[in-house]
Amino acid sequence: RDLPANYVPGVAFPVQIVVTPAAGSVTWAVVENVPLGWVVSTPVANDGTYVTNATQNKITWSIDGDTQTTLSYTVTPPSSASGQKTFSGIYNVDGTSVSPAITGDQTIDESGTPTPTTKGSATRALPATYTPGTGLTVTITTAPNGDATQTVVDVPPAGWTVTDIIGGGSFASGKVSWSIGNGTAQTLTYTATPPSSDSGTKTWGVTSTYTGDGAANTIGGANSIAQGTMGTPAHPADTNIPPDFKISISEAVAYATAYQNKSAWPTTPTTVTISWAVNAATLYQNGQSYHEDLNATPGTPSRWVTGP
């Protein structure tokens, strides 16, 4: 467990737990006990389940497989909190009778100096799917909201190569980083290329952060991407992971709503135009199934036509 050096009453802060399974592990259960009266922000990342009442204040996760996983959550101490507080927890592997305690930081002390607050945020947009061995564009948009400086750190899937970084960033130790010495909104991009042997759904690291004038905030927006069926990309309104190459009524309505509200869409193109919204609605009305017309102009709605 990783805790900050101290806490400020009434001010939220992040907590991380790194789970390192032994090779061959099938399932892990992790139970984190948070000080009573402290409030955990929901929904909890990594599909955590939060239960709080007069006698318990805990988060439970269930993890499949033997891949290292970082669990994270945000907790806010009450404004009346004071002194040192203790975090505790246990983990269990494959339902055995032994449940060792979570190691790492166990206690946190109150700070007399309030921590500055990051006012802004950053949002990531990804294509609907990826093709092994083929580069794709990752777009991060910042909204500083008063922050005087901005630092963005993005962690693409392990083993992916990064090129063509736009916005003055750099790539090192598996992280793409930008340090921006002003409070102007930025559109940052880079090309990420998966190994030709990659398959399945891939996820961006939970340590991907935006930092303004205070503590870091996790980058929002899309954080995972599915492999396309036989390398075939999907319509941006098709939000299934992996895509089912059908536009349902809920997907068509959500896409049209994003157009009407001028909301950022999590996959490219991030701005939904009327032509894209009409295209999605047409695919739904004509039987839902769609495919890519390779003779049409790439990156335009006409690329997607009715039929399996």
Sequence and secondary structure as in RCSB ss.txt:
>XXXX:A:sequence
RDLPANYVPGVAFPVQIVVTPAAGSVTWAVVENVPLGWVVSTPVANDGTYVTNATQNKITWSIDGDTQTTLSYTV
TPPSSASGQKTFSGIYNVDGTSVSPAITGDQTIDESGTPTPTTKGSATRALPATYTPGTGLTVTITTAPNGDATQ
TVVDVPPAGWTVTDIIGGGSFASGKVSWSIGNGTAQTLTYTATPPSSDSGTKTWGVTSTYTGDGAANTIGGANSI
AQGTMGTPAHPADTNIPPDFKISISEAVAYATAYQNKSAWPTTPTTVTISWAVNAATLYQNGQSYHEDLNATPGT
PSRWVTGP
>XXXX:A:secstr
 B  SEE TT  EEEEEEE   TT  EEEEEEE  TT EE SSBGGGBEEEESSS EEEEEEEESSS EEEEEEE
E  TT  S EE EEEEEETT S   B  S  EEEE SS       EEEEEB SEE TT  EEEEEEEE TT S E
EEEE   TT EEEEEESS EEETTEEEEEE S    EEEEEEE  TT  S EE  TT EEESSSS EE EE  EE
EE BTTB   TT   SS  SB  HHHHHHHHHHHHHT B SBSSSB  HHHHHHHHHHHHTTSBEEE TTS TTS
GGGEEE  
